[in-house]
């Protein structure tokens, strides 16, 4: 009878879920996803857990060794602990974790791990983790970008593993206190020769790409025009009132220990420096989740106040009730029909952004249009306005006679 594998019985899912969610966060340090963005990349912790649990037998499959349910549960918990260690952060700095998992797997497959074939490798999470855990990994894909990513991860990096750099600048430090371990030597060569190529390219065609002087930040600072456009576009996206659906949020940094974003902002004006870019873009669902988690609970009745049922608060003294903060804002304003974009932009920056920045605020903005045309609206205009209104999903719209 074929032995049941651990993956068929049970897994420490909470730890796997948490590690996989963290793996998808930006700003978590060196990661294969930094080479190139790939759609629907499988989290690396998930791949590690699946590989380990697919090879290791569940204790229930060996009743001669663990004949009681208590013994089986204890052994299963020991295997879970190995999986939990595989869910750790920055495992590229902890080879002993992979070694422990590989040693355990070898006990369950006759001392030889099976080969792993992934014909649709994509971003390469599966073959990469298979390689790290000791399997012979083979990857393929129809997309040439995916092929290049996997070639880097599975062929080039392992080939130059633990090799010192060859560039003249870094070789001067070889034999000194500098330790070239893992892919450090390869990374040093890529940085050195990439910088050399960039400098040569700037020397030959740099005149065709003049830098722009920026008004914000340091006086007279310059930045590539592309960088300025990107920074400006990000700022525009962050201040959108519909950021939770159409763009993203912004944070100063990410706190690894607290697992939260510092200085999280959304729906408001944020100035991003093109010359010295800092900060992180945050997915709207992640930002909304953190906002809800950090929303302060409703405070208790102030001392000396009156509880809902009437009468003084125990231990307090009667007196004037504490002033209540306003909880609702409303306003209306007429816009210049010829400069709607300008006026609406000012209102968004100077009024609405302050309201949307408040935790828990629900801000609704309605645009009302009324046009009187004494000479009548041409049929072409009626058709154009009607079609555009439908495309823009107006709640109500229409033309009237008289």
N, C-alpha and C positions, 0 to 999 in steps of 0.2 A: 504494500500500500504506500502511495506517495505521501511523504510527510507534509503536514501543514506548515506553511511559512508564517512567520510572525505577522506579516501584513494581512493575512487572512483572518487573524483573530483579534488583535488589538494594537493600538498605537497611542503614544502620548500626544494626542492631537492638540491640546492647548499650547504646549511648548512649540510644536511645529507651526501652528498658525501664527503665534507671536513672532517667531523668528522669520517666517516668510513675509509677514507684513513689514517688519523692520528692513528686510532685504530689498524691498521695493522703494524705500524712502530715499530721497536725495541727500547728498552731503554726508554719507556714512563712511567715507574713506575709499581706498582703492577697491575697485570692483570691475569685473569684466564688462559690465554695462557701460562703463566709462569709455570703452573703445568706440562703441557705436550704439545708438538707440535701436532696440529691436522690439517689434510689436508683440505683446502678450508673452514676454519672456518668462519662463518658468523660474520661480524663486530657487536659488541654489540650495537652501535648507530642505526644501521639499524633495529635490532630487536626491540629496544625501539620505534622507529618511527612507525614501522608497527603495533605493538600492540596498541599504542595509537590511530592511525588513523583508525584502524579497528573497534574500539569500539565506538568512538565519532561520532555522526551524523554531517553531513555537514549542515551548516545553511540554505541551500536551501531547506532542507527537512522539515523545520518548518516555512512556510510562514506566519503563524498567529502571530509568535513572531517577525520575521524579514521580513517585507512585501516588502521592497524595496531592490534593488540590492546593494545600498550603505550600508545599514544596514547589509546585508548578507556578503559583503566583509569585513566590519569592524569586525564582529564576527569571520569570517574565519581567519583574521589576528591575532586576539587574540589567537585562537587555535594554529596558526603557532608559536606564541611566546612561547607557552608551549613546542611545539616540539623543538624549538631552544634551550630552556633551557635543554631539555633532551639530546641535542647534546654536552653538556659541557664536560670538561675534569675532570677526577677523581671524578665521581659522587658518588663513594662509600663514599666520604667525605661530600656529600651534600644530606642527606636524605630528606630535605625539597623539593627538586626538584621532587623526586619520590612521595612525599605526595601530592603535587599540582596536578600532572598528575593523580594519583589514585583518588583524589577527583573529578576531572573533569570527569573521565570515569564513576564513580559510578552514576553520574547524568543521564547518557545515557543508563543505563542498569538496571534500577529498584533497584539500591542500592546493587546489587550482581554481582560481576564480573564472567564471565563464566570460566570454567576450560580449561586448555590448555594441549593438548595431543601431544607429539612428538615421534612417534614410531621409528624414525631414527635420534636420537638426536645428534650423533657424538660428536663433541667437547662441546656441551651443551650451545651454545649461546642463543638459543630460550628458553629452559626451565629456564635458569638462569635469563634472563631478565624478563620472565613472573613471576617468583618468587619474584624478586625485586619490580615489579610493583603491586603486590598484588593478582595475579591470583593463583589458585591452579594448580601447574604444575606437570605433569607426563611425565617421559622420559623413553625411552627404546632403545636398540640397540642390534644387533647381536654380535658386537665387544666387548669383555670383557674389553678392555681398555676404550672404550667410557662409558661403564656401570660404571666403577670405577670413571672416571672423574665426571660423573653426580651424583654419590653417594656422592662424596666429596662436590660438590657445592650445592646440593639440600637437603642432609640429614645431613651430619656430621657438616658442618659449621653452618647451621641454628640452629641445636640442641645445640651447644655450644656458640651461639651468646650471647654477653654481660656476659659471664662467666669468672671468674678469673682463672688463671692457677693453676694446681695442683702440679707442680714440686716444690721441696723444695727450690730451689734457688730463684725463682721468688716470691714464697709465702711470703718470708721475707719482700718484699716491699708492700704487701697488707696492706691497712690501712694507708699507707703513702701518698706521693704525686703522686704515680703512678696511672693512671686511666686506667682500663682495659675495653675498650669499643669495641663493634663489635667482630671481630675475633682475637683481639690482644692476649687474653689469650690462645686461641687454638694455635696460631702461636708461642707463647713463649714455650708452651709444646712441640710442634713439634721440635723446634730448640734444646731444652734441651735434650730430649730423643733421638733425631737423633744424637746429638753429643756423648751421652753416648754409643749408639750402635756402632758408628764409632770407638770410642776409644777402646772398647772391641774387635772389629774386628781387628784393627791394632795390639793390644796386642797379639792376637792369631795367626794371619797369616801375620803380617806386614813384617816378615823376608823374605817372599817369593816375596816381591815387593820392592826391594831396590830402593832408590832415585838416580837420576843422578845429577852430578855436571855440571852446565851449564857454558859455557865460556862467554856468553854475560851477560849484566846486572851487578848485584852486584858480586864481586869476591867471588868465593866459594859458591855461592848460590845453593841450592838444590831444586829439584822439582820432583814430580812423573813422571816416564817415560811416562805414558800415556799423561800427560799434555804437556810434551816436544814434543811428537809426534804430538799432536793436534796443538800446536803452530807452529811447523815447517810446517805442512801440510797447515795451513791457510796462512802462509807467502808465500809458493809456489803457492797457488791459487791466491793470490793478485797480484803477479808479472807476471802472465801469460799475454802474449800479446793479447790473445783472451779472456781476463777477461770478456768482455761484453757479451760473449756467453757461456763461460765454467765455470766461477767461480763467483767472487764478488769483491766489492770494500771495502775499509777500512776507518774508520773515528775515530778521537780521542774521540768525544762525540756528543751528540745531543742537540741543542739549542731549548728549548720549546717555547721561545718567538719569535724567528726568524723563527722557523719551518724549520731548515736546519741543516745539519751535519757540524761539525767543523773539520778542518784538513782532508778533504776528499781526499783520494789517491787511485790510481788504476793503474795497469800495471807497477808497479815499486817495487823495493825491500823495504819491510817493516819488521822491526825486532819486533817480538812479544815476550815479556818475558813470559816464562812458570811459573816462580815463582811469578811474580806480573802482571798477565794479565790485560790489560786495553783496552779500545777501543771497537768499534762496527763493525760488518760485515754488509755491506750494499748491498741490492739487486742491480744488475747491471742496471735495468731499472730506479730505483730511483736515483742512482748515476748519470746516464747519463742525467736525467731530470734536476738535480741540476746543473750539469756542463753547460748545455745549457742555463739555466736561468741566470747563473752568468758570462757567457762569456761577456767580455767587448765589448761595441760597437766600431765601427771604429771611430777613433779620427778625428777631423777637420784638415784641412791643417794648418801646422805651420805658425806662423806669419812671413812674409817676403818671403813666398814661392810663387809658381805660381799655380793658380787654373787650372783645366783641360782645360778651354777655353783659356788660355793664359793671360798674363798681370799680374801685381802685385796684391797681396791681398790688398783689401781696408784697409787703416789704417796701413799698414805694410811698410817695406822698402825692396828694392831689395837686394839680397845677395845670397850667396851660398845655395843651397837646403839642407835641413836637411838630414843627412845620413839615409838611409833606412835599416831596419833590414832584414837579409836574410830570405827568406820564403820557401826555399826548401833545402833538404839535400838528397844526394845520395851517395852510397858507395857499394863496393863489396870487398870480401875477400875470400881467399882460406882456407878451413878448413882441418885439419888432418882427413883423412877418417877413421882412427882407433880411433879417440877421438872426434867424432862429437858432442856428448853430452856435453863434457867439454867445447869445444870451443864455441858452440852455446850458452851455459849458460852464459859464460863470456860476449859475445856480447850482449845478452839480458839484463844483469845487468848493463853493463858499457856504452852502447850506446843507445839501443832501449828504455829502460825504461825511459831515460831522455826525449826522444822525445814524447813518448805516454803520459807522464805526463803533457804536454803542452795542455792548453785548446783549443779545436777546431782542434787539430792536427789529420791528417789522415795518418797513417803510414802503409805502405805495405811492407811485407817481403816475398821474393820469394826464394825458395830453388831450385837450379839447380844441377842436378846430371849428370855426364858424366863418363862412365866407358869403358875402352878399355881392352878386354880380348883376347890376341893373340891366345890362344889355343881353343877359343870358349867357349860359356856358356852352361853348361849341361842343358838338358831338364827340370830336376827337379827344377833347379834354375830359369829358365825362367818362369815356371809355378808359383813358389812361389812369385817371384818379381812382376809378372804381377797381380796376385790376390791381393797381399798386396797393390799395387799401386792403384788398383781400390777401395779397401776398404778405403784407406786413401784419396780418392777423388782427385787424381792427375789430373790436367787440361790436360796434355799431357804426354804420356809415351809409350815406345815401344822398341823393339830390332831390330837391323839391321844386315844384312849379309855383310861381306867384310869390 
